[in-house]
Structure formats: C-alpha cells, structure tokens
Amino acid sequence: MFHLLLTVIYLSFISLGLPDSLLGAAWPTMYTQFNGPVSYAGAVSMIIALGTVFSSLQSDRLTRALGTGRVTALSVCTTAVALGGFSVSTAFWQLCLWAVPYGLGAGSVDAALNNYVALHYASRHMSWLHCMWGVGASVGPYVMGLALTGGRGWAMGYRWVALLQVGLTAILLLSLPQWKGRGERGEETRGEALSLRQVVALPGVREVMTAFCCYSAIEQTTGLWAVSYLVLHRGMGAEDGAGFASLFFLGITLGRAVCGFLTLKLSDAQMVRLGEGLIGLGVLVLLLPLGTGSALLGLVLVGLGCAPVYPSFIHATPAQFGAEHSQAVIGVQMAAAYVGTCLMPPLFGLIAQHISVALFPFYLLLALVIMAVAYEKMLKKCGQ
C-alpha cells in the first residue's frame, strides 16, 4: 500500500508539471492568432497565478476538510477541464476565462501535496518527486512542439495534455482508500487552521515568502520567456525554440534526480546554496556572446540550479516552523511563489515589448540576488 500510494504521488507531481510549460512553448504561435502583442502571455499567466494564490491560501482549511487525496483528485480534474477550455478557445478573452479554473486547481494541489510529502517522506523523496514535476514540465513543450511540427496546431497540444490529466484524475479517484490508509487526516491536520495574519507573524515567514516569490520569478520567467528570448533575440525558429526550451526543464529534472542522492550528505540549506550558485553561473553563460549554443547551455545550468532550491525550501518547513503549522506555512509559501508568478513574468513581458527581450538574463540575476539575501535572513530568524 505504501509503495502504491508513493507511485500515485509521483504521477501527481508529473501532472503538476505538464501544463506549466505549455503557454511559454506555444505563445510565439498563439499570440499571432489572437491579434495581440507578445506581452499578452503575461496577462494569462497573471490570471492563472491569481487563482493559485487564492487556492493556496485556502489549502490549510481545504485539506483539513477533505484530506489530501480528495483535494488532489479534485484539483487535477479542474485543471483538465481548464486545459480542454484552452484548446477550444478562439478569442483572447476565452483564454483569460479558462485561466481562472486552471489557477484554482493548481494552487490547492501544490500546497496539499508538498505538505504531505514534507511530513511523511525523507528529503530525497521530495527531490525525486519534484523531479517528476520536471518530467512533466519537460514533456509539456515536447508535446506542444510535436503538435506544432505535425501541423496540428497549438490547440491539439493543449488537448493532448488535457486527456492525460483526465486519465490521472481517474487513477487518483481509485487511490483514495490508500490515502486514508496512511492517516492523511491525522498529523498534518492537528489543531485549528491559522489565519493569514497569524502565519505571517511567525518568525522567518516574511523572509521565506520573499525567497519563494523570487524563486518563482526565476523559474516562471524562464519557462514563459525563454522561447521568446531564443526566437526574438537569438534568431532561432519558433518550432525549434519550443523544443529547445525544454532544456531548461530537463535541467531541473536531471538536477532533482541527482539531488535526491546529494541530500543524503547535504542539508537543506546547503542544497539551496548549491542551487543559487548554479543559477548564477547559468545566467552568466546566457550573457556570453557565443551564439545559440551558449544560450542553450545557460538554460540547462539555470534549470540545474533551480533543481534543489524549491524542494529544499519546502522539505525544511516542518523543521523550521513546526509540523502543526506546516500546512498553513506551505500554503502561504505557495501563495508567495504564485505572487512572483503573477507579477514578475508579466513585468518582464512589458520590458521585452517596450525595451528589449535581451534583458532577460539581467532580470533573472536581480531575482537571484534578492532570493539569496532573503533566505539567509530567514535562516537566522529560525535559528539555523
């Protein structure tokens, strides 16, 4: 039963990653069909992020009421419906409408699953499970690239991923007895739900929220705008760009597979610092004027650097803030991460449109510096 449930959780993390990279991979083709500027991708991303912020902040109450298994199944089903809506959209306002359930589904499952794993599994499992997110995020651009190069259009790419989500929803529904067998309504739901003010008042929470916001800015800005950077600044074709953008997510995926073993020797804080160093190196490589090859290598390095940061942030939460507070704190962390998703990629979209997409590496570097400073302040306040 234990291994069966772990397999289901692995599949759930793949499901989390699958849709995340679709918009960035498809947008160079999509925006011309909707007769809008390239920056409109930021608006869709912002709506999705606002939905995830709201549902993340409600995750503590929702998980206490329904349990992690039901929350996960409901959220994946909601995301599947939203992706199906994307695939039949013929106007930009329709994309914005379907972005609402997309965001609501993504936030609650993210917070609930991450807290469940942080409470019940070792650090290596957190890295490997987030590696499965990377598998999904790497497959997403490949699926979209396959649809584009096959002449089926971006809508078919969304439709294929929606069908995969429907299949996972069925698996999750069948697995609900396994979640009950693990006592999911026990350790992580003790006590009463904390208000947002109570959570933010905990020492170190403001700093870790800043760190999550900046990490999300790095990851999501890269995922959304890497293709546009390659196509509009490096001169790569749109079809090739969609495929090569998966190198960033491939870097995250391979990095998290390796990080699962590194956690046997390194602490969560050491893993975060390792990731920050690799992100910085990747940004420097992106700045090198050595053509497309250096840009692709830079994306891989940024992905490798992102690999240990997010899982290590989350896995340390029960130890830093207490198991009784972990669901509430992780919900706030997820909300902060999605605030970064909501604000930072659209902001870069405006920079790309009105100044230059060539500023992409500098944007990532600024977010990295702020994240590193906030994280070190959080460790001091938590006595680590």
C-alpha positions in Angstrom: 0.0 0.0 0.0 2.8 2.4 0.9 4.6 1.9 -2.5 1.3 2.1 -4.4 0.5 5.5 -2.8 4.0 6.7 -3.4 3.6 5.8 -7.1 0.3 7.8 -7.3 2.1 10.8 -5.7 4.8 10.5 -8.3 2.2 10.6 -11.0 0.5 13.6 -9.4 3.8 15.5 -9.5 4.1 14.7 -13.2 0.6 16.1 -13.6 1.6 19.3 -11.8 4.4 19.9 -14.3 2.7 19.0 -17.6 0.7 22.2 -18.1 3.2 24.6 -16.5 5.4 24.9 -19.6 2.7 24.8 -22.3 1.9 28.5 -22.5 5.5 29.5 -23.0 6.1 26.9 -25.6 3.0 27.7 -27.6 2.9 31.5 -27.2 5.1 32.5 -30.2 2.5 30.8 -32.4 -0.6 31.6 -30.3 -0.4 35.4 -30.0 -0.4 36.0 -33.7 -3.8 34.1 -34.0 -5.3 36.2 -31.2 -4.2 39.5 -32.9 -2.5 40.7 -29.7 1.0 41.8 -28.7 3.6 39.3 -27.4 3.1 40.7 -23.8 -0.4 39.3 -23.6 1.1 36.0 -22.4 1.8 37.8 -19.2 -1.9 38.6 -18.7 -2.9 34.9 -19.0 0.0 34.0 -16.7 -1.2 36.6 -14.2 -4.7 35.3 -14.1 -3.5 31.7 -13.5 -1.2 33.0 -10.7 -4.0 34.9 -9.0 -6.1 31.8 -8.9 -3.3 29.8 -7.4 -2.6 32.5 -4.8 -6.2 32.3 -3.7 -6.4 28.5 -3.6 -3.0 28.2 -1.9 -4.1 30.5 1.0 -7.2 28.3 1.4 -5.2 25.0 1.3 -5.0 24.6 5.1 -8.8 24.8 5.6 -9.5 22.7 2.4 -7.1 19.9 3.3 -8.4 19.7 6.9 -12.0 19.4 5.5 -11.4 17.0 2.6 -8.0 15.4 3.1 -5.0 15.4 0.7 -6.3 12.7 -1.6 -9.6 14.3 -2.4 -8.0 17.7 -2.8 -5.5 16.3 -5.3 -8.2 14.5 -7.3 -10.5 17.5 -7.4 -7.7 19.8 -8.4 -6.3 17.7 -11.2 -9.9 17.3 -12.6 -10.3 21.1 -12.5 -7.0 21.6 -14.4 -8.0 19.0 -17.0 -11.3 20.9 -17.7 -9.4 24.2 -17.9 -6.8 22.8 -20.4 -9.7 21.5 -22.5 -11.1 25.0 -22.5 -7.8 26.4 -23.7 -7.8 24.0 -26.6 -11.2 25.3 -27.9 -10.6 29.0 -27.3 -10.9 31.2 -30.3 -10.5 34.6 -28.7 -8.1 36.0 -26.1 -10.9 36.7 -23.5 -11.7 33.0 -23.6 -8.1 32.1 -22.7 -8.4 34.5 -19.7 -11.7 32.9 -18.7 -10.3 29.3 -18.7 -7.2 30.6 -16.8 -9.3 31.0 -13.7 -10.1 27.3 -13.0 -6.6 26.4 -14.2 -5.1 28.5 -11.4 -7.6 27.4 -8.7 -6.8 23.8 -9.4 -3.1 24.2 -9.5 -2.7 26.1 -6.2 -4.5 23.8 -3.8 -3.0 20.5 -5.1 0.5 22.1 -5.0 0.3 23.1 -1.3 -1.5 19.9 -0.2 0.9 17.5 -1.9 4.0 19.4 -0.8 3.0 19.4 2.8 2.0 15.7 2.8 5.4 14.8 1.4 7.3 17.1 3.7 5.6 15.4 6.7 5.7 11.8 5.6 8.8 11.3 3.5 12.6 11.9 3.6 14.3 14.8 1.8 15.4 12.5 -1.0 11.8 11.7 -1.9 11.0 15.5 -2.0 13.8 15.9 -4.6 12.8 12.9 -6.6 9.1 13.8 -6.5 9.9 17.3 -7.7 12.0 15.6 -10.4 8.7 14.1 -11.5 7.4 17.6 -11.8 10.3 18.3 -14.1 9.4 15.3 -16.1 6.0 16.7 -16.7 7.4 20.2 -17.4 9.9 18.7 -19.9 7.3 16.6 -21.7 4.9 19.6 -22.0 7.0 21.6 -24.5 7.8 18.4 -26.4 4.1 17.6 -26.7 3.4 21.1 -27.9 6.4 21.0 -30.3 5.1 17.7 -31.7 1.7 19.2 -32.3 3.2 22.3 -34.0 5.7 20.5 -36.2 3.0 17.9 -37.1 0.8 20.7 -38.4 -2.0 20.1 -35.8 -1.6 23.5 -34.1 -1.2 24.6 -30.5 -4.8 23.7 -29.7 -4.1 20.0 -30.2 -1.1 20.2 -27.9 -3.4 21.5 -25.1 -6.0 18.8 -25.9 -3.5 16.0 -25.6 -2.3 17.2 -22.2 -5.9 17.6 -21.0 -6.6 14.0 -21.9 -3.5 12.9 -19.8 -4.9 14.9 -16.9 -8.3 13.1 -17.2 -6.5 9.8 -17.0 -4.7 10.8 -13.9 -7.9 12.0 -12.3 -9.3 8.5 -12.7 -6.2 7.0 -11.1 -6.5 9.4 -8.1 -10.1 8.6 -7.5 -9.3 4.9 -7.4 -6.4 5.6 -5.0 -8.5 7.4 -2.3 -8.6 4.4 0.1 -4.8 4.4 0.0 -4.6 7.9 1.3 -6.9 7.1 4.2 -4.7 4.1 5.0 -1.8 6.5 5.5 -3.8 8.5 8.1 -3.8 11.6 6.0 -6.3 13.4 8.2 -4.0 12.9 11.2 -0.6 14.5 11.8 -0.9 17.3 9.3 -4.4 18.4 10.4 -3.9 18.7 14.1 -5.2 21.9 15.8 -7.1 24.7 14.2 -6.3 26.5 11.0 -4.2 29.6 11.4 -5.3 33.0 9.9 -3.1 34.7 7.4 -2.1 37.3 10.0 -1.0 34.5 12.4 1.0 32.7 9.8 2.8 35.8 8.6 3.6 36.7 12.3 5.7 33.6 12.7 9.5 34.4 12.8 11.1 34.0 9.4 7.8 33.6 7.4 8.1 37.0 5.7 11.7 36.3 4.6 10.8 32.8 3.3 7.8 34.3 1.4 10.2 36.7 -0.3 12.6 33.9 -1.2 9.7 31.9 -2.7 8.5 34.9 -4.6 11.9 35.4 -6.2 12.5 31.7 -6.9 9.2 31.5 -8.7 10.1 34.7 -10.6 13.3 32.9 -11.9 11.6 29.7 -12.7 8.4 31.0 -14.3 10.0 33.9 -16.2 12.5 31.4 -17.7 9.7 29.0 -18.5 7.5 31.6 -20.1 10.0 33.8 -21.9 12.9 31.5 -22.8 11.4 30.6 -26.1 10.7 34.3 -27.0 14.3 35.1 -26.0 15.7 32.4 -28.2 13.4 33.3 -31.1 13.4 37.1 -30.9 16.9 37.7 -29.7 19.0 34.7 -30.7 17.3 34.2 -34.1 16.0 30.6 -33.6 12.9 29.3 -35.4 9.7 29.1 -33.4 9.4 25.3 -33.8 13.0 24.7 -32.8 12.6 27.2 -29.9 9.7 25.3 -28.4 11.7 22.1 -28.4 14.9 23.7 -27.1 13.1 25.5 -24.3 12.5 22.1 -22.7 16.3 22.0 -22.0 15.6 24.3 -19.0 13.0 21.9 -17.6 15.3 19.0 -18.5 18.0 20.6 -16.4 15.5 20.8 -13.4 14.5 17.2 -13.9 18.0 15.7 -14.1 19.2 18.0 -11.3 16.5 16.8 -9.0 17.2 13.2 -9.8 20.9 13.8 -8.7 19.8 16.0 -5.7 17.9 13.1 -4.3 21.3 11.4 -3.7 23.0 14.6 -2.6 20.5 15.1 0.2 22.0 12.0 1.9 25.1 14.1 2.5 24.0 17.8 2.4 21.5 19.7 4.5 18.5 21.5 3.0 20.4 24.9 3.5 23.5 23.5 1.7 21.3 22.3 -1.2 19.7 25.7 -1.6 23.1 27.5 -1.7 24.4 25.0 -4.3 21.4 25.8 -6.4 21.8 29.5 -6.1 25.4 29.2 -7.3 24.4 27.2 -10.4 21.7 29.6 -11.3 24.2 32.5 -11.1 26.6 30.5 -13.4 23.8 29.8 -15.9 22.9 33.5 -16.1 26.5 34.4 -16.7 26.6 31.8 -19.6 23.5 33.3 -21.1 25.2 36.6 -21.2 28.1 35.3 -23.2 28.0 36.4 -26.9 28.8 32.9 -28.2 25.6 32.3 -30.2 22.8 29.8 -29.7 25.0 27.2 -28.1 25.8 29.3 -25.1 22.2 30.3 -24.6 21.1 26.6 -24.6 23.9 25.7 -22.1 22.8 28.7 -19.9 19.2 27.4 -19.8 20.4 24.0 -18.8 22.5 25.5 -16.0 19.7 27.7 -14.7 17.5 24.6 -14.7 20.1 22.6 -12.8 20.4 25.4 -10.3 16.6 25.6 -9.8 16.5 21.8 -9.1 17.4 21.7 -5.4 16.0 25.1 -4.3 12.3 24.6 -4.3 12.2 21.0 -2.8 14.7 22.0 -0.1 12.7 25.1 0.8 9.6 23.0 1.3 11.1 20.0 3.0 12.7 22.2 5.7 9.3 23.8 6.5 8.1 21.4 9.3 11.5 21.6 11.0 11.7 25.4 10.7 8.1 26.3 11.6 6.7 23.2 13.3 4.6 20.3 11.9 1.4 21.7 13.3 2.0 24.9 11.3 3.5 23.4 8.2 0.3 23.2 6.1 -0.5 26.8 6.8 3.1 28.0 6.2 3.4 26.0 3.0 0.1 27.4 1.8 1.5 30.9 2.3 4.8 29.9 0.7 2.9 28.7 -2.3 0.9 31.9 -2.4 4.1 33.9 -2.3 5.5 31.8 -5.1 2.5 32.5 -7.2 2.6 36.2 -6.5 6.0 36.0 -8.1 4.5 34.1 -11.0 1.7 36.7 -11.2 3.9 39.8 -11.2 7.4 39.0 -12.4 6.8 37.3 -15.8 4.2 39.9 -16.9 6.6 42.6 -15.8 9.3 41.2 -18.0 6.8 40.9 -20.8 6.4 44.7 -20.7 10.2 45.1 -20.5 10.6 42.9 -23.6 8.0 44.8 -25.5 9.0 48.3 -24.7 12.8 47.9 -24.1 14.3 44.7 -25.2 14.0 40.9 -24.7 17.8 40.9 -24.4 17.4 42.0 -20.8 16.2 38.5 -19.9 19.4 37.3 -18.2 19.8 40.6 -16.1 16.2 40.1 -14.9 17.0 36.6 -13.6 20.1 37.8 -11.9 18.3 40.5 -9.9 15.7 38.0 -8.7 18.5 35.6 -7.7 20.3 38.2 -5.5 17.1 39.2 -3.7 16.3 35.5 -3.1 19.7 34.7 -1.6 19.6 37.6 0.8 16.1 36.8 2.0 16.9 33.1 2.5 19.9 33.8 4.7 17.9 36.3 6.8 15.2 33.6 7.3 17.8 31.0 8.5 19.0 33.5 11.1 15.5 34.2 12.4 14.7 30.4 12.6 18.0 29.8 14.5 19.6 27.8 11.7 
